[in-house]
């Protein structure tokens, strides 16, 4: 794993997520794709399990400092689900685009719900349409996610066509 | 030289990282917020550039037909937009004279730039960069386009976090129109807020102004915060109104805001 590239990449994506993604936001709820969620699934699929664990928590932390109101909620939810996906990938290979989309949607929905529950635990007020936002974000990310795997793989010098289960 | 490798099992690695996440989660929020402020401070420039591009693109998208025009027209449009941005900046400076207009005598008005804006999701807040950091404190009201948009929820000078009145955690005492009754307005997250516990015997209409109540030490005068967007009898208790309030300014497009410090210390 090229950790310096990874750090630079995550910083760039985090800044893009906060500042530029408003361009592609849809509906009144301002639903936009979550690039960090897409990267979480990407690294869980294409890295070995140890690297996937580290990247999951790191991406969760990046999500916390950029888009979360309660620090730690995304670190835990992304870390937990990214690790689970990495272990799942050792059993079931997720190589085809539809499966990758499905993985992004499922992980996005679960991670969003878990992060929200953790935020509630910390005392954040409940919000009525939060699950619509979570599902909308997961769906939007699932649609654009597999396409973004290619530039991510190019930047990280990861061969996406290689078939292996680490 | 031989490299000494520290071997850590995956289970141990996961446990340590999970523990770090839990520490972050349960640590006091005023400490953990410093991470967010540090991010906003470090990447203020790229964030501002990205936000301006995003705002420009959105305003461009909202004008159909412009794609068919010639290149010079694009340039004129950009020039107009740049001028608009410039006049917005001037507006902030002009806001410093507001104290005489809106009963803010003696108040210190601090102009601030919007660094990041989270609107419409689970939380509605802005991270702002204040041009002067002296006197910033939690609870101070924030003006955007001459209306109250929220209060300061956390400070890490020169940055501060503004909890918008549409945030579910926000509770601000308000009064509606000419009614002399104070009620608490709570954010509902979808760029709106709710006012409850107001009897249907009171005449409330869509479009009525909603004004903040005076709060000693923070706001010595009532200022507009929103308008009534929807007004219907409450489903659970039909004798009470269920009132939805919308902001009177487009908060997402604000580039700059003003923090009100009522009793500045010299």
Interface residues (C-beta under 8 A of the other chain):
Chain A: X11 X14 X15 X16 X18 X19 X20 X21 X22 X23 X25 X28 X29 X30 X31 X49 X50 X53 X54 X57 X60 X61 X64 X65 X66 X67 X69 X70 X71 X72 X73 X75 X76 X79 X80 X83 X116 X118 X119 X121 X122 X124 X125 X126 X127 X128 X129 X130 X133
Chain B: X10 X13 X14 X17 X18 X20 X21 X22 X23 X24 X25 X26 X27 X29 X32 X33 X35 X36 X38 X39 X43 X46 X47 X48 X49 X50 X51 X53 X54 X55 X57 X58 X116 X118 X119 X120 X121 X122 X123 X125 X167 X168 X169 X187 X188 X189 X190 X191 X252
